[in-house]
Amino acid sequence: MSLVSFATVVVTVQRPAVVNDHGAEVPDYTDLTPIAVPGCVVQPTTTAEDLDDRDQTVTGRLVHAPRHADIRRLDLVSLPGEAGLWRVVGEPAPWDSPLGGLSHLQINLERWTEGVS
């Protein structure tokens, strides 16, 4: 069920495989499994530039997904109409409304891009 009637965006989670690296489980970003998550709202958040040593930009997005969407902190996310992959920042945060109709999962994303100096 969608968060609200305007929650029409389908984001695609790119889940990394987990491999054993000398006894530690680490994500393998060369082996991604796509998982479609319908019923989302995507909003812009921040953009910052660092021009001191090189031309780079960090851009943020906020995704409101259905409350029980399977999105994790090590996932990457692709957004429709946006190039590249976005990194999940921190743990996705569940928000529960008293009546359940507006319960959702809040996911902060960021993407770093570099230009030519």
C-alpha positions as CSV (number, residue, x, y, z in Angstrom):
1,M,0.0,0.0,0.0
2,S,1.3,3.4,-0.9
3,L,2.2,6.0,1.7
4,V,-0.2,8.5,0.2
5,S,-1.8,8.9,-3.2
6,F,1.2,11.0,-4.5
7,A,3.8,8.3,-3.5
8,T,4.2,7.1,-7.0
9,V,8.0,6.8,-7.4
10,V,9.6,3.4,-7.8
11,V,13.2,3.4,-6.5
12,T,15.5,0.5,-7.1
13,V,17.6,-0.8,-4.3
14,Q,21.0,-2.3,-5.3
15,R,21.8,-4.8,-2.6
16,P,25.4,-5.9,-2.4
17,A,26.4,-9.5,-1.8
18,V,28.2,-10.1,1.5
19,V,31.5,-11.8,1.4
20,N,34.0,-13.1,4.0
21,D,37.2,-11.0,4.0
22,H,39.6,-12.6,6.5
23,G,36.9,-13.4,8.9
24,A,34.9,-10.2,8.5
25,E,31.7,-10.0,6.5
26,V,31.9,-7.1,4.1
27,P,29.7,-5.8,1.2
28,D,30.7,-6.8,-2.3
29,Y,29.6,-3.9,-4.5
30,T,30.7,-5.7,-7.7
31,D,27.8,-8.2,-7.1
32,L,24.5,-6.2,-6.8
33,T,21.0,-7.5,-6.7
34,P,18.2,-5.1,-7.8
35,I,15.1,-4.8,-5.7
36,A,12.2,-2.6,-6.8
37,V,10.5,-0.5,-4.1
38,P,7.2,1.1,-5.3
39,G,5.2,3.7,-3.5
40,C,7.9,6.2,-2.6
41,V,8.3,9.9,-2.5
42,V,11.7,11.5,-3.3
43,Q,12.6,15.0,-2.2
44,P,15.8,17.0,-2.7
45,T,17.8,17.9,0.4
46,T,21.2,19.5,0.2
47,T,24.0,20.2,-2.3
48,A,27.5,21.2,-1.4
49,E,30.6,21.9,-3.4
50,D,34.3,21.5,-2.4
51,L,36.5,23.5,-4.7
52,D,39.6,23.7,-2.5
53,D,41.6,20.7,-3.7
54,R,39.3,19.4,-6.5
55,D,35.9,20.1,-8.1
56,Q,33.5,17.8,-6.3
57,T,29.9,18.0,-5.3
58,V,27.8,16.1,-2.8
59,T,24.1,16.0,-3.4
60,G,21.4,14.6,-1.0
61,R,17.9,13.2,-1.5
62,L,15.3,12.1,1.1
63,V,13.2,9.1,0.3
64,H,9.9,8.3,2.1
65,A,9.2,4.6,1.4
66,P,6.5,2.2,2.6
67,R,7.0,1.4,6.3
68,H,8.2,-2.2,5.7
69,A,10.3,-1.6,2.6
70,D,13.5,-3.7,2.7
71,I,16.2,-0.9,2.5
72,R,19.4,-1.2,4.5
73,R,22.3,1.0,5.4
74,L,24.8,-0.7,3.1
75,D,22.5,-0.5,0.0
76,L,22.9,1.7,-3.0
77,V,19.8,3.2,-4.6
78,S,19.0,4.2,-8.2
79,L,16.4,6.9,-8.7
80,P,14.3,7.3,-11.8
81,G,15.5,10.3,-13.9
82,E,18.8,10.6,-12.0
83,A,22.1,9.3,-13.2
84,G,24.3,7.1,-11.0
85,L,23.8,5.3,-7.7
86,W,23.0,6.9,-4.4
87,R,24.5,5.7,-1.1
88,V,22.2,5.1,1.9
89,V,23.5,7.4,4.7
90,G,23.0,5.9,8.2
91,E,20.2,3.5,9.2
92,P,16.8,4.0,7.5
93,A,14.4,5.4,10.1
94,P,10.9,4.0,10.6
95,W,8.2,6.6,11.4
96,D,4.9,5.2,12.8
97,S,1.8,7.2,12.7
98,P,-0.9,6.6,15.4
99,L,-3.5,5.3,12.8
100,G,-0.9,3.8,10.4
101,G,-1.9,5.6,7.3
102,L,1.2,7.8,7.2
103,S,3.7,5.3,8.6
104,H,6.8,5.2,6.5
105,L,10.5,4.6,6.3
106,Q,12.8,7.6,5.9
107,I,16.0,7.0,3.9
108,N,18.7,9.6,3.5
109,L,20.8,9.3,0.4
110,E,23.9,11.1,-0.9
111,R,25.9,11.0,-4.2
112,W,29.4,12.3,-4.7
113,T,30.4,13.6,-8.2
114,E,33.7,15.0,-9.4
115,G,34.2,17.4,-12.2
116,V,37.3,18.5,-14.1
117,S,39.4,21.2,-12.5
